[in-house]
Amino acid sequence: MKKTAAQQETAHPDFARLDELIQHTHILQDAGRLQDALDAYEKWLSTSDAPNKYVAIFNCGSLLQTMGQLTQAEAKYRECLVVHPQLAQAAINLGLVLEKQGRAEEALQLWAQVVSQGLLANGTDKDMQVMALNHMGRLYENQKKYDLSEQALIQSLSIHPKQPGVLQHWIHIRQKACKWPVYLPLPHISTNDMLMSTSPLAMLSLNDDPALQLLCAHTFVERTYSFKQEHLCTSSYKHRQVRIGYVSGDLCTHAVGLLLADFLEAHDHEKFEIHAYDFSPDDHTAYQARLRATFDHRHLIHHMDDRAVAKKIADDEIDVLIDLHGLSSGARPGIFALHPAPLQGTYLGFIGTTAMPWFDFVITDRYALPEELATYYVEKPLYLDGSFIPLNRDDNLLRVASRHEFGFSEDAFIMAAFGNVYKINDALFTAWTNILKRAPNSVLWLVDDNDITTRELKHKATLCGIAEHQLVFSPRVTHSEYQSRIKLADVFLDSFPYNCGSTTRDVINCGTPIVTCSGKTMVSRMTGSILNSLDLNNLITDNMAAYENLVVELSQQPDAIKKIKNVLAVKLDSKSARTKKLTHSFEKALLEKIKNK
């Protein structure tokens, strides 16, 4: 029997030269034989005293790292650095191994050493310095140490300004730290560079211009994804039941997942067969179990690459494939670029155009995305009746929170704003501080997301003349406790231009009035969409001055707030019927789209 190339190489395992060994191990690795490649290096190292043996030691460390053998990989990288202390890549990789082991501070120290060595004669290569700084920036960002993260990325950009990905992270870090203006002058980087490097997510809260959001999404997709479109599915199907596939990594107690249970449960299983292509983490909650039970078929795709998933979808003959990520974290656009289904759409995960040519439609409603704004979407609108954001039933028995436990007086007018901190911007915070000045006994209740951002907001409030007791920060808590706090508030303040979405649903569930401002983009019309569907348009404004005035008026009209809460209580009783109507309008729109395909 004829031997494969890899087997022939294994038959002659002794190599005098390192380059021959490396070529041999590459063949083994390409054949998936990582352990054999590692053994080949170990055998060579056991007899070699070559001056460049550190290369083989490094490669051993890299193989062990790939194989997930972190303790052994750490030992090899340390051995390599003993032989060649200036090998920056070994130090960087060792840092990654330490980070993976939960030893973040040790990783940061190693990368800092790589950076500092660049100041020495014949020191670290500039590219290695940049790599180390970028890892430091990423890890500090994960730790919410945004000041240190920003310093690392600024230093990286000072060495190599042409790094759109790094500039993108620097911009979003400043948003999360509430540093305004977000676009701060940097050497050799223009405002245009910053604009073109802004992530689509960051742009949603930076600007209400739909054309700018479209441009930003296009630019991001072009620089991030290089997928070549293919059509694994070349024709439509004629199934008795229409097969709908949902692709998501958020089918859990995630903001998107929390919106879906009632919507999915309302599917007509006589007419539709519902599939999940699921790569969500297990959170072992009752809610996740409920979500999973809504599907006729659930396919786990965590360890499958995009092509394998797309082939699976094509083999399952899915009629309509729904992406629940868009351009949000965890997205797997490579699946959709292969066109495994005749119709492909996007829903909930990213409330803006994806600018991805492989999506046929976006699920929305006529308030959120009126026809005159649809021109700024690559995807065609698939309109639902009511709000496109499902109003789920919530059977949780909430703890009754008291004003006393948070230090609120009985006559305080409590304004809660528990949205993500990166959605706060200069204009919005100015409106909030203006309300605090105008509304007697008003208190603004915010999330204490991290020390850096909380300190920054307190400082800005002080500069605006806001008394310390008027700004209250509370740490993040469980979902039920968070709902108890919402229920305690007199009014909830929406963010603009990036409205609350899942949070607005929670606010409505709690029976708390929410004041919003609707703009020119779908993301700035989310809360308005929900309020409009509930006939509560009196809580919708269309500019920040009107937003301020409405909140101030409500602060002086406790009876008006009580009336709105009573109306909400009545509306909440019909939520189940509303959700069923929403799902059925989706099914009807899909059937029409399939018919016209």
N, C-alpha and C positions, 0 to 999 in steps of 0.2 A: 504494500500500500504506500502510495506516495506521501511524503511528509509535507506539512505546511511550512511556509517560510519561518514561522515562529519556532516550530519543532526542529527545523534544520539548524537554526541559530542556537537552540538549547543544546544541540549535540556537540557544539564546540564552544564551551562556556569560558575558556581561558583567553583573556585579552591582555596584551601587553600595554596597549594604548587606551587612554581614557575615552578618546573620541569613538573608538570601536565599541567600547562598553556601552556608551550612551546610545549609539545607534542600535545596538542589540536590545537595550531595555526599552527603547521607543517602540520597537516591533512588538515586544511583549505587552507593553501598555496598550497599544492599539488593538491587541487581541483580547484585552480585558484581563490579562494575567499579571495583576499588580504585585501579588506576592512573589511570583517568579522573578519579576524585575527587581524587587527588593532583595531577594536572595542573591541575585547576580551581583548587585552592588556590594552586599555584605561579604560575599566570597572574595571579590576583587580587593576590598579594603583590608581584608584579613592578611593579605600577602603584600600589599603595595606600600611603598614608602615614597611615592611620587610627590613632588612638591605641590602639585595641584589636586591632591586627594580631597581637599576641602570641598571641591565641586561635587564629588561623589557623596560625601557626607551630607552636603546640602540637599542633593537629590533624594537621598534616603529620607531626610526629614520631610521633604515635599510629598513623597509617596505615602509616608506614614500619616501625614496630615490629611491627604486625600482619602485614605482608608479609615479615617476617624480614630486612629490610635494616637491620641493626643499626648499621653504621657511619654510614649516612645519618641514621638515627633519632637517634643520639647527637649528631650535628652540629646537628640541628633543635632538640633539647631544650636544648642549650647556647646556641644562638642565642636561644631563647625566654627563657632565664634572664638573658641580657644585657639584653634589652628589659624584662623584668619579673622582677627577682631574687627577689621574694617569692612567686612562684607555686610553692607547695609541691608541687603535683601534678606539675609538670614535673620537679622535683628527684627525686621518688619514682620516676617513670617512667624517668628517666635512670639511676637506681640499678639498676632492673630490667634495663635494657639492658646496663649494665656487668657485672652479675652473669652475664647470659647469655653475655657475652664472656669470662667467666673472671676478671673483675677485681673480686673480692669485696671487697677492702679499700677500693677506691675507692667502691664502692656503699655500704658501711657508713659511710664518712665523710660521704657526701652525706646519708644518712638521719639521721645524728647531727646534722648542721647544721640539718635541718628541725626536729628535736626541740629543739635549743638555741634556735632562733629563737622558739619558743613562750614563752620566758622574757622576751622583750622586749615593750615596749608595742606594741600593734597587731601583734603577732607572728603566728606560725603558728596557724591554726585548730586547735582541739583535735582534731577528727576527723583532720586531716592528721598531727598529732603521733602519734596512736594508730596510724594506718596505717604511719608510718615505724618506730615502735617494734616493731610486729608483724612487719614485714619483717626488722628487725634480729634479733628473737628467732628467726624461722624460719631465717635464714641462719646465725646462730651455732649453732643446733641441728644444722644440716646439717654444720657444721664440728666438731661434738662439743665445742664450747666452752660447756658447759652452764651454767657459772656466769654468763657474760655473757648467754646466752640468757634465763636466769631473771631476771636484773636488768631486761632490756628488757621482758619480759612483765609483771613486777610493776609497773613504771612505767606500762605501758599500762593495766593493770587499775586502777591508782590514779586514772587520769583517767576511764575508763569501766568500772566494775565489771561491768556486764551484758554480758559477752562470753563466752558459753559455749564457743565454739570456742577462744578464747585460753586460757581457764581449763583446758580439756581438754589443750592442749599444755603448759601450765605443770606440770600434774600428772604427765604422762608424762616430761617433762624431769627432774623430781625423781626419778622412778623410775630413769631411765637414769643419773643421777648418784649413785644410792644414797643420797639424802638422806631420812632418816627422822626423824620420821613424814612421810609423803608429804603429808598434808593439814596444811599450816602455816597458822596464822591470818593472814588478810589483811583490810585495812580494807574494810568494807561488803560483805564476802562471807562468807556463812555456810557451815558444814560441809555443810548440805543442798545449797547451791549447788554446792559442790565434788563432792559425791556425784553429783548429777544431771548434772554436766558431765564426769564421768569417761568416757573412751572405753571401749568394750567390751574392747579389747585390754588396756588398763591394768587393768581390773577383774579380768581373768583371773588376774593375779598379785597383786592386792591382797586378794582375799577368796575363800574357798571356799564361800560361800553361793550355791546355785544360784538362789534367788529374787532375790538382789541382781544376779546376772549377767543374769538375764532382764529385770529392771527397767532396768538400764543399757543393754542392747541396744535395748529398746523406745524409751527416751528418745533414744538416739542416732539411731535410724532416723527418728523423728518430726522431729527438728530438722535432720537432714542431707538427707533425701530427700523430695521432694514429688511422686513419681511417681504418676500416676493409672493404676490397673490397667486393662489392656485384654486382650482374648483374641484374639490373631491366629490362634491355633489353637482351633477350636471342636469338634473331634471327634477320635477316635482313628483310627489307621491299621491296615491289615491287610497289612503287608509280609511277604514271605517271610523276610527277615532283619530283625531288630529293629535300628533305627538309634539308636545312642547318640552323643550329641554332648557333647564336653568343652569347656568355655569357660575359657580360662586365659591369663594373661600370665606364667606361671611355668614354661613348658615349656622349661626350661634347667637349668643347675646351681644352681638355687634349692632351698631346703629342701624345698618341696613337689615340685618336679620330680624331685629325687633319689630320692623314694620311689616313683615311678610306673612306671619302665621295665619291670620284671618283671611288675608287675600288668597293664599294658596289653598286653604281649607274650603274656600267657596267655589273652587273649580268644579265644573260639571263633568264627573268621571264617566258619564255615559257617552259624552261627545269628545272628551279629551283624555289623553294618556299623558301623565305628568312624570317627567324624568328629572333627576338632579345629577349633575356632574360636579361632585362635591370635593373640594380640597380644604374644607374648614377645619380648624383645630377642634378637638374634643373639649368642651367645657363642662361636660357631665351635669348639665342642668336639666330640669324638667322642661324648660322652654325649648331647649335644643331637641329633646326627644319629641316634643310636640311638632316642631318644624319638620323633623325627619319623617314623621308619620304622614305628612301631607302628600308625599310622593308615592307614585305607583312603583317606581324603580329608582333606586339610589345607587349611583356608580361612584366609587372612590377613585379619585384621580391624582392623589397626592404625589405618587411616585412615578407617574406617567409623564413623558415629555409631550409637548404641544401636538406634534404630529400623531403620536399614538392616541391621544385623546380625540383629535379630529377624526381619525380613522374609526375609532369606536363610535363616535356620534354618527358618522356616515353609515356605518354598518347597522346602527340602530334605526336608521331611516327617520331621523328627527325632521319634522316638518318646519318647526319654528324654533330657533335657538336664541335664548335671551341671556345677555351678559349682564351681570349684576355688579360690575366694577367700573366700566368705562376707563377713565384715566386715573382711578384711585389706586391706592397701595394694594399690591397683590394681584393686579390685573394680569391676565394671560391673553393678550391680543393675538399672539401667534396661533392660537386655536382658530380664531375667527378669520384670520387672513387666509386660511386654507379653505374657506367656504364649505364646511362640512354639511350645511343645511341649506335648503332653498331660500329661506327667509331668515335674516339675522337682525336682532334689535338690541337695544340697551335700555336699562331701567334702573333708577334709584342710585346706583353706586357713585355716579358723577353727574352733578346737575349743571351740565354745560355740554356743548358739542365736543365729541371726541376727535373730530376731524379725521376719523379713520374711514377709509373708503369701503371697507367690508361690512359696514353696518347699513342696513336698509332703512331702519326707522328708530325713533326714540319714543318711548311711552311717556305721554304727558297729558295736559288738559288745555283747554282754550284760554283759561285765565293765565296759567303759568307760562305758556308759550303761544301767544296770539299769532295769527297768520302773518302779521307784518314783521314779527321778529323771527319767524321760521327761516327767513332768507339767510340768517347768520348760522344756520345749522347745516352740516353735511348730511345728517340723517333727516328723513322726512318725518313729520310728527304723526304719531298714531294717537288720536285723541280719545280720551276716556270721558265718561260722564262723571261729573263731580270733580273732586281733587284727585290728582294722580298719586298723592301720598295717602296710603290706606290709614283709616282711623280704626285701629284695632280695639277690641274689647279688652279691658284690663280688670281682672277679677282679684287683684291683689288687695288685701286689707291693709291700708296704710296706717302707720303709727301717727297719732295726732301730735304734731310738734307744737311746742309752746314758744311764744315770743321771749319769755324769760330766759330760756336756755341759750338763746343766741344774743342776749343782751339788748333786745329790742323793747322799747317802751310801748305801752298799750296804745298810745296815740300816734306811733310812728307809721309813716306811709312807706311800706316795704316794696321796693322795686328790685326784683330778682333778674339777673342776667347770667345764666349758667352755661352759655354756649362756649365753644372752644375759644381760647384766648387769642388765637391767630386771626379770628374774625373781627376782633376789635381794631379799629383804626382811629386816626386822629380826629376825623370829622365826627365819627360816632361817639367817641369819648367826650368830645367837646359838647355834643348834644346832651349827653348824660350829666355832665357837670353843670351845664346851664339849667337843666331840670332841677338838680339838687339845690341850686341857688334860688330858684323860683318857687319851688314847692315846699311849703312849711313842713317841718318834721320828717322830711323825706330821707330815706336811707337807701343806698345802692348796695346790693348784696351780690358779690362776685365769687367765682371759684378761685381758691388758692391753688393754682396749678403747679407753681414752682416758685422758689424764692426770688429768682431774678425778675420774673414778670411782675410778681406782686409788689416787689420793691419799686419797680419802675412806675407802675400805675399809682402807687401811693405818692410817689414824688410828683408825678404829673398833676394829681388831684390837689396836692398842697400848693403847687404853683398857680392853680386856678382858684385858690382861695376856699377850697372845700375843707370843712372841719373834719378832724380825724375820725370822729364817731359816725360820720355820714357814709363812710366807706367800710364795709364789712366783708372780710374774706373768710370762707369756710373751705376746708379740704374736701377732696373728692371722697365720695362715700358709695355704698352699695346703691343699686338702682332704686330699690324701694325707699331707702332713706332719702335719696335725692328727690324722689317724688313727694315725700312728706314735706320737704323744705319748699318745693314749688307750691304746694297747697297752702303753706303758711303765708306766702307773698300776697300782697294786694294786687299787684300787676307784674307781668313779665315783660321785659324789654327785649324786643327782637334785635338782631344784628343786621347791618346793612353795609355793603351790598350783598354779602353772603348771609342770607336768612338762615335761621334755624330750620331744620327739617324734622328729623326724628325727635328732637327736643320739643318742637312745637306740638307734635303729636302728644308727647308726655304732658305738656302744659295744658292742652285741651282736656286730656284724660283727668287731670287734677281739678278741672273746673275753674282754672285761674285765667283771667283775661290777659291777652297778649296784644301789645301794640306793635304794629309793623309798618315798614315803609316799602312800598312796591316800586321797583325801578324798571329798567329796560332789558333786563336779562332774566332768564328762567330762574336762576339761583336767587335773584332778588325778589322773586314773586312766589316763592314756595309757601311762606306763611300766609300770604294773601290768598293763595289758591285754597288753602284749608278754610280760612275764615269766609271766603266767598261761598264755598260749598255749604257752609253752615248759616248763611245769610247774616253774617256778622261783619258786614262791610264797613260799619261805623268804627271799627278798630283798625282799618287800613288807611294809611296816608300815602301821599305820593312825593313828599319832599321832607327834608329833615326839620324845617321850621314847623311844618304842620305836625310832625311826629312829636316834637318838643311840646307844642301847645296842647295836643291831645292828652299827653301824660299829665301835664300840669293841671288841666281841667279835671281829669279823673281824680287827681290827688285832693281836689276840693269838693268832690261829689261822691261821698261814700254810698249814697243811695243808688247812684248810677252803676257803681261797681257791683253792688248787691244784685241789681237787676240783671246785669250781664251774667253773673254767676248763676242766677236762676235760669236764665235762658240756656246757658251751657248745660246745666243739669238736665233740662228737657231734651236738648239735642243729643246728649250722650246716650240717652235711652234708645235711640234709633241707630246707634253705630253699627250694630250687626247687619241691619238691613242695608245701610249705606255701603258696607264693605262688599256684601253680596252683589249689590247693584254695580259696584266698581268692577269686580271680577267679571261679571257677566257682560259688561260693556267692553271689556278687554277681549273677551272671547268672541263677541260679535264683530269687533273691529278686525280681529285676526282672521276670522272666516271670510270677511269681505276682502281683506288683503290677499289671502290665498286664492280666492276666486278670481281676482284681477291680476294675479301674478303672470 
